[in-house]
Amino acid sequence: MRESAQKNLLNSILLFLFILLVCSLSLHQIVDNDVFFHVKVGQYILENQSIPAQDVFSHTINGRPWLNNQWFAEIIFYLIYSFLNLNGLILFKTIILCSVFLIMFSTFFKRNEYSWLYFFIAALSVIISSGRFIERPENLTLLFTAIYLYIFIKGRRFLPVIPIIQLFWVNIHGGFVIGLFLTAFFVTGEIIETKIPYFSKLRPKGNSLKLGNLFMLLLAVFFVCFANPYGYKLAAYPLSFMGNKFLQKNVLEWLSPFLYIHMNREDIILSFILLFILCVLSFILNIKKMRPFLLLCFMAFLYLGLLARRNLTLFAIFSSIFFGLNITSIIDRSLTLKRILSKARTTMSICLILILGALIFSIATNRYYNWLGVPQDFGLGVSRTLEPVLASNFIKENDIKGNLFNDYDFGAYFIYSLYPSQRGFIDGRIDTYGEDFYKNDYMAFLSGDINTVKKLSDKYKIDIFVLKMGKEQPLMSNLLKDSKGFKLVYFDEASVIIARDTEQNEELISKYAIDIDRVNDIEKRSLMLGEQKIGSYGFDYLSALLARFTEGRRFPMKEYNLGNFYMDLGAFELARREFEEGIRLSPHYKIMRYCLGNLYFRNGKLDEAIDAYSEALKYDKKDFKVFKVLGDIYLRKNDFIKARDEYEKSIKINPLYDVGVYKILSDIYKFYLNDAGKADEYNARYLQLKHSED
């Protein structure tokens, strides 16, 4: 009796910590801009009593046909927003995600001697998914996916509600196609188990279904997909994203998680690899008991996860179920395994409790995000360093007219904040804007060629440029250099506003123009940043309470953005101050030390630059960029031995990072180290790679 009570207590604590883990990773400031667009579209639909069939939010593609497959979710978002503000949407997301993972967990959880193992695998799933804990309609796709899996695996008595859920799903998010495929996999699995004797033995007793009813279910789900305002066009719309090379090349979330692996969070990739290995092992050990439906789902979700990083959450949810069901079957057939896990139950449960507790504490105090270098903060509200909150206020307060050019990441917030008085240049609907516009207009602007910029500015009547801090883009630098044609009128920790020197902007420029050649003028404006206030986002008491956890431990995105901006303007001391403050806030964030090294390097302080870069290497000993820059510094110091060593370290880690390094090494060996063989070897490699690039 006492042992049973202890087991229940440990399971209760683990369940509580599991829910708390989901909440802690979900409760962070809004860093994804799409939520603002969804709120505004929901408002437009309710106020106009119609779903827009053409674009109404931009000044560039206004009137172009637009298929909005998330219209019903946007109404839900706006209704929540109208009552509970933006923080209400963060809490709504948290509730949905908790529901998703509890349904997932209940699909495979079983009270036994090794329950801790279920919690461990579920926690892995949460960590893999946490990169997509954002305020988007796709959270409802996760919820419906979890419900479908639960019904097909454990709750078949609820099969009649599947078409009803599908009806909502098809009008909420393009992920509705997952529901159709899951139903098809389920029906296929049932047919296999009915017709093939070997698989018939795997079917649990009392679970047989009539094939006629199964086909009716599949047909109902299929035809429901056409019950939307766009008919067959929306039903086929999600398939257009499959294998879309344009999206996969230009939108980060559509890239494969292993294509640019250094751009992924380490915790997500390591957890993904571990979960994948565990699933494969469980499959091998349980292959004789493998049910067709589960195998079909595993292959499909694995494909989706490898296709695009946005799909990792779907893979994580199903893979946890897959492993949980397999490990139960494996252990139930092995008395030895049962005995071992039974003896380790208390120890492993306590260890997992301590690990989850420490993890939750590190998340709630921002230590976790700082360690990973993730620019988000625990709590409520909107990130002022990633969204143009203050710049938008500046535009409204000064009643700035004229067409905007905005960064892609800012489009949604400007629609939310400025529409209908202002319309944006581009937003997240990249499929609606199209490849030609994106490449020939938007990217042409970002290239920074002044003649091209002026030509396109005339084409679109652009008077104001709102650009994102922290991005390496020639456009900002070249506009600031052209002091006769463009004037810097505003900057904050997230954005920069540059006005075209036109008659319409004459008053704005005379009032706010910043002389970038005068450091005192820049510093005076920088001191005003702390005075800028933003309004309430709702749940003020809760927001203030959560903010106490992170006091003094926020992610140093502000310092990163401003430091690089000041460095570009030549304000050395202001930049150094920001970078050093960023290092104080997050000592493990190597990028701040890298930026400090760049600052010293630009200003000819080579020894200080070497020290800063060396400090950065302590936190990442395989940073090929740092080794390359150190090679440049030693080359400038005429220390050819050390320059050679650093360059060779760089190409050893990443042979394709900078082809020019091979030419430099060839020259070092030829002219300074008198090694003709090595010189020829590196020169041949340089010519080979250069030819491949061309």
N, C-alpha and C positions, 0 to 999 in steps of 0.2 A: 504493500500500500504506500509506504514511504517512498519507495523507488519510483512508483507511478506518479506520485505527486511531484517529485523532483523532475521527472521527465516532462510533465506538463508545464512546470514553471520555466524550465529552460526553453521549451518550445514557445511559450508565451513571450518571453523576453526577446527571443530571436525574431518572432513575428513583429513585435513592436519596433525593434531596431530596423527590420527590413522596410517597414512602412516609413519610418523616420528617414532612412537612407533615400528613398524615392522623393520624399518631401524636401529634404535638404538639397538634393541635386536639382530639384525643380524650382525651388524658391530662389531665383536670382533675378537681378534687374533685366529688363527687356533689352536684349542685344540683337534681336532679329527684327528687321524693318518691315517684313510682310504684314505683321499684325496691324500696323497703322493703315495699310491699304485695305485690309479686310474690314476694318471698322468703318472706314469711309464709304466703301461700296455698299455695306449693309445699310448705312444711313441713306445713301442715294436710293436704294431699292425701296425702302419703306416710305421715304418722302415723295418719290415719284410714282410709287405703285407699279413699277415695271422693272424688269431686268434689262440692263443696257445690252443691246446687241452690237453696238459699235463703241469704240473708245471715246470717252468724254473727258478724260483726266489729263491728257497731254496736249501740248501745242504742236507736237511734231507729227503724230499719226492720228490726230483727231478725226473721227469718222470712219476709221478703218474697222472692218468686222472683228469682233472680239467674242470668243466663246468662253463664257465664265462658268466653269464646272464646279465652283465652290459657293454659289450664290446663297444657298440655304444656310450654310455654315456662317456666312458673312452676316446674315440677318441675326443669327444666334449671337455672334460676337458683338454686334452693335447693341442688341438688347441688354446684354450683360454690361457692356461699357456704359450705356445710358443710365444704368442704376448704380453700378459699382466702380465706374471709371476703369483706368488701365490696370490698376492693381487687382481689380476683380477678375480680369482676364488671366492674370498670373495665378490666382487662386483657383480659377476654373480649370486651367491647365493642370495644376497640381492634383485636383480631385480626379480628373480624367485619367491621369497617369497612374495614380494610386489604384484606381479601379482596374486599369489594364493589367498591372502586375499582380494584383490580388487574384484576378480571374485566371491569369496565366499560372500562378502558383497553385491555385486550387485544382487545376487540370491534372497536375501530376503529383501533388503532395499526398503523402500517406503517413499516418502516425505509426512509427516503428522505432527500432533501435538506432537507426541511422538518419533520423530526420534532419540533423544538422547538415547533411550532405545536400539536401534539397535547398536549404537556405543559402548555402554556399553558391550553388549553381544559379540560383535566382539573383543573388547579389552581383554575380558576374554579368548577368543579363542586363541589370540596371546600369552598371558602369558602361557597358558597350553602348547602351541606348542613350546615355546622358548627353551625348553630343547633339542630340535632336530634341532635347527638352526645351522646345521653343513654342511660342504661342501661335500655332498654326492649325488649320483644319485637319492636317494629317494626324493629329492626336486622336481624332475621332476614327480615322482609318485604323489606327492601332487598337482602339477599343473594339471596333467591330470585328477585326481579325481575331482578337483574343476570344470574343464571344463565339464566333464561328468555330474556332478550334475546340473550345469547351463543349459546344453542342455536339460536334461530330465525334469527339473522343469520349465524352463522359455524360452528356445530357441529351440523348437522342429524343427524349420526350418533347423537347423544345423545337424540333425540326420545323413545325409549321410556322414558326415566327421568322424563319430565315428570309423568305421573300419580302416580308414587311420591313425587316432591317435593311434589306437590299434596296428597297424603294427610297428610304432616307439616305442611304449611303451614296447612291448614284447622283444625288443632288447636293451632296456635301463635299465630296473630294474625289479626284480622279483615281484614287486607290480602290474604288469600288470594283475594279476588274479583278482584284485579289479575291473578293467574295465569290465571283463567278468561277474562277479557277479552283478555289478550295472546294466548292460544291461539285465541280467536275471531277476533282481528285477523289472526293468522298464517294461519289457514285461509281467511279471506275474501281476503287478499292473494294466496294461492296460486290460488284459484279465478279471481280477476280476471286473473292472469298467464297462466293456462291457457286461458281462454275468449276473451280479448280480444287479438287479434294485436299491437296496438301495445305492450302491456305484456309480451307474450311475448318480445319482443326484449331486454327489460331483465333477464330471468332469466339468471343465470350458468349456463354449460354444466354438465351433470351434476347439476343441482340439482332435477330434476323429481321430484315425489312423486305417488303415486296418490291420487286424490280419495277413494276408499273408505277408505284408511288415515288420511287427514286427518280425515274425519268420525268414524272410530273413536277417534282421539286426542281430539277435542273432546268426544265423548260420555263417554269415560273420565274426563277432567278434570271434566266437569260432575257425573257421578254420584259421584265421589270426594268432592265437596264435602259430600255427605250422610253421609260416613263419620266421624261425630263423636258425642259423647255426647248431643247435643241434636237430632240429625237435621235436619229441614227448618228448624227454628227458627234454628239457628246458620247454616245455609246462606243464609238470607235476612237475617240480622242486620246485616251491613255496609251493606246498602242503606237501612236505617233512618236512617243517619247522613247520607245524601245529602240536602242541602237542609234539614236539621234546624235551624229558626230558633232554637230554644231554645239549642242548643249554640253556634251561630254568634254569638249575642248575649252568652253568659255564660262561654264558655271561650276564652281567648286564642288557643290553638293552632288553634281552628276558625274564627277570623276570617280574612277575606281579607287577604293581605299588604299590599294597597293601600287597605284600608278606614281603618285608623289608621296611616298610613305612618310617623308620628313614633315609633311604638312598636316599629319594626323596627330591627335593626342596620343601620347605613349600609353596611357592607361587603357584607352579604347582598343588600340591595336594589340597590345599584349593580352588583354582579356578576350578579344576575338580569337586570337591564335589558340589560347588555352581552351576556350569553349569548343572550338572546332576540333581540336585533338581529342578532347573528351568525348565528343559526339561520334567521331570516327571509331574510337576504341570501343565505345558502347555498342555501336552498330556491328562491329566485327564479333564481339562477344555474344551478341544477341541476334545474330543474323538468322538463325533458324526460327526465331520467334517474331521476326520483323513483319509487321502488317503493311500491306501495299500502300495504304493511304499515308502512313507516316513516312515511308520511303519517298513517295512522290513529292510530298510537302518539303522534306529535307532537301532534296535536289533543287526544287524550285526556289526555296528561300536562300539556299547557298548561292545559287546563280544570281539572284537579285542583290545579295550582299556583296558579291564580288563585282557586280556591274557598276554600282554607284554607292558612295558612302552614305547617302541619305537612306538607303535600304538596310543598313546594318541593324537598325532597331527591329525590323521585321525578322531578320535572321536570328537575332538574339532571343526574341520572344519564343519563336517556334523551337529553336535549338535547345532551350531550357526544358521545354516540354518533352522534346525528343529524348534528351539525355535522361531526364527524370523517369520517364516510362521505361526506358531501356535498363537503367540501373536497378530499378525495382524488380524487373523480371530476372535480371542476372543474379542479384543477391538472394532473392527468394528461392533460387535453385541451388544455392551453395551454403551449406551449414557452416563451413569454415569461415567464409566471408562474414556471415551473420555473427558468428562468435567474436571475430576480431573487431568488427564495428561496434558490437555491443559493449565490449570492454573499453573502447575508446570514446564512447558516446559522451560521457560527462566532460572529459578532457577537451575533446574537439569542440563541443558546444561552448565551453567557457572561453576557449581560444578565439572562436568565431565571434562571440559576444564582445570580447576585448578589441578585436580588429575592427568590427563594425562601429563600435563606440568611438574608437580613435579616428576612424575615417569620417564619421559624421561630425565630430568636433572640428576636425581640420577643414571640412567643407564650410561649416557655419562660421568659422573664423577667417575664412579666405586663404588659409595656409595651403590648402589643396590646390586652388586655382593658381596661386602664386608659384608654387612648386612646378606646376605643369606649364606655366607661361600662358594661361588661358585668360584673355581679357574680359572677364566678367566677375561680378561681385555678388555675394550672397545677399538676399534681402528683396525688397520691393522697389518699384519705381522704374525709371527709364535711364539707361546709361547715357550720361552727358558726354562721354568721350567717344561714343560710337554713333550716336544719333544727333542730327543737327537741331537740337532743341533750342539752344540759345540763338543760333543763326536765324532760325525761323521766327523767333520773337523779334529779332532786330529788323527783319524784313517787314513784319506786320506793324511794329511800332513806328517805322519810318515810312509806311505806306509806299513801299518801293514797287513801281510798276515796270512793265516790260517783260519780255520773255526771259526765262532762266535757262542757263545750262547748269545741270546738276550732275553730281557723281551718281553712278548707277545705284549705289547703296543708299542714297539719300532720297530717291524718287518717291518711295512709299510714304516717308514721313512728311514730305512737302504736300503730297495729296491730302494726307490727314490734316495737316495744319493750315495750309494756304488755299486749298480749293474751296470755292470756285474763283476767288479773286486772282489766283495765280495757278498756272498749269505747268507741269514739269516737262523736262526734256526726255527723260527715260525713267523707267521704274523696273520692277522685278519681272514683268511679263515679257520676258525676252523672246518667247515664242510668238507673241503678238507683234512685237516690233520687227522681228525677222532678221535673218542673217545679213541681208544687204544693208539695212539701216545701221545695224550694230557695227559692222566692219567699216562701211564707207562714210558714216557720219559720226557716230559716237567715238569709235576708236581713232578716227581721223582727228577729231578734236583732241583726244588725249595724247596723240603723238607730239603735240606742242609746236608744230611748225606754224610760225606766226602768220604766214601768208595763207595757209590752209584755214587757220582759225578765223582770220578776218573774212575769208570767202564764205565759210560756213555760218559765221555770225551774221553776215548780210543775208544769207539764204533763209535763216530761221529767225532773223531780227533779234538776236541775242544781245541783251544789254548788261546782264548780271551773270557772273560765274560763281557758283557755290561748290567748292571743291573740298574733298575729304582730307583731313590731316593724316599723317602717318603713311601715306602712299607715295611710292617713288614714281612720280609722274612728271614728265617734262612740261606738261601744260602749265602747271602752277609756276614753275621756275621761269619759263619763258614769258609768261604774262607779267610777272613781277619785274623782269628785266626790261620789258618794253614800257618804260615809265611814261612815254608820250601817249601811248594808245590805251593803257590800262592802269588803274589805280587800286591799291589795296585799301579797302575801307573798313574791314572788320576781320577779326579772327578770335577764336576761342579754342578750347581744348579738343574740339572735334572737327571744326570746319574753318574755311577761309572764304571770305567774300571779296571778289575783285570786280570793280565796275568798269565798264567800257567808257572811255572818255568821250561822251556824247553830250549833246545839249540837254537831253532828258535827264542825265545823271549829274548835271552841273551842280545843283544844290547839294546832292548827296556827297559828292566829292569834296566840295568846299567845306562841308561840315565835318566829314569823317576821314578824309584821306590821311593815310599814315606814311610819313616819309621813311622809307625803308633804309635810307642811307644814314639816318640819325638814330643811333642806338637808344638815346634818351627818349625819343618819340615812341619807339617800340616798347621800351620798358614801362613808360607811362601808361600805355594802353594795356600792357600785360597785368599791371597792378589792378586794373578795373575788373579782371576776370572773376575774382572772388566776390565781387559785389553783385554779380548777376544772379537773380533768383528765378526759380521756376515754380509753377503752381502745384497744387495738390493732385496726387494720382489716386486718392481714395485710401481708406483704411489707415489714416495717419498714425493712430496709436500703435497699430501692429507694425507699421513701417518703421517707426522710431524704435520700437522694441528690438526688431531684427537688426537694425543698424548698429545697435550697441555691440553685437557680437563681432562686427567687422571694424570697429573703430580703430583707426591707425593701421589697418592691414588691407586697405583696398589695393586693387591691382594698379600698377603705375602707368596706366595708359595715357593719362594726362601728361605726365612727365615725358613719356616717349614721344607723343605727338608734338608738344611744344618745344622740346629739346631739338628735334629734327627740324622744325620750322625755323627756330632761332638760328640754328646752324646754317641753314640755307640762306638766311638773311645776313649772315656774317656777324651776328651778335654772340660772340664767343662766350662771354661770362654768363649771359642769360642761359645759353644752352648748357654750359657746364653745370650750372646750378640745378637745372631740371634733371639732368642725367644722374647727378649725385644724389638728389632726393629720391629718384626712382630706385637707385641701388639700395638706399636706406630702407625704402618700403618693401622691396623684394630682392634680398641679397642673392637669391638663387636664380633670378631671371637674367640669364646670360646676355640677352639682347641689349640691356641697358649698358653693360660693360662694353659691349661691341660698339654701341653708339658713341660712348665716351672715347673709345679708341679712334673712331672715325673723326671725331671732333679734334682730337690732338693731332692726328695725321694731317688733316686739312690745314691746320695752323702751323705745321712744321715742327711740332713738339714730338719728335720721333721717339725719344726714350720713354716719355709719358705714354705715348700710344702703345709701345711694346708692352709696358706694364699693364695697361688696361686690357689689351687683347689676351695677354697671358692669364689674367684673372678670369676672362670669359672662358678660356680653355679648361679651367679647373672644373667647370660645370658641364662641359661637353668636349671631351677629348677627341671627338671625331668631326669637329666643325671645319670642313674643308675651306669654307669662305675665310675663316680667321687665318688659317695657314697660308692661304694665298695672299692676303693683305700683309701678313708678317713678311712674306717673301718680297713684296713690293717695298716695304720699309727698309729691309736689310739691303736690297738692291740700291735704294737711294743713298744708303750709308756706305755704299761700296764694300759691304761685307758679303762677298760673293759666295763664300762657303755656307754661311747661315741662310742666305737667300736661296741657294740651291736646296738645302735641307728642307726649308719650309715649303717651297714649291713642290718638291717631290712628295712630301706628306700630303699635300692637297690633292694631287692627281692620283695618289694611291687610294685615297678614300673615295674620290669621285673623279674618274678619268675624263668625264665629259663636261665638267663644270665650266671651264674656260679653256678653249682650244689654244688661245694665245700663250698659255703657260708653257706649252711644249716649245714654242718658238723662243721664248725667253730662256728656257733651260738650254736649248741648243746654242744660243749666243753666249751664255755663261760658260759652258764647256769649251766652246770654240775660242773665245777671245780672252778669257780670264783663267781658265783651269787647264788649258792646253790638252784637252782630251778630244781629239778629232772623232774617235769612234763613237763616244757618247753623243757628241754634237750631231753627227750624221743620224744616229738612231732617233734622237728626239725630233730632228728636222723632218725625217721621213714620216714619223708619227703625226707631226703637225700637218704636213701636206695631205696625208691620208684623211685625217679628220676634217680638214678644211674642204677637201673635195667632197666628202660626204655631206657636209652642211650645204654646199652649193647645189 
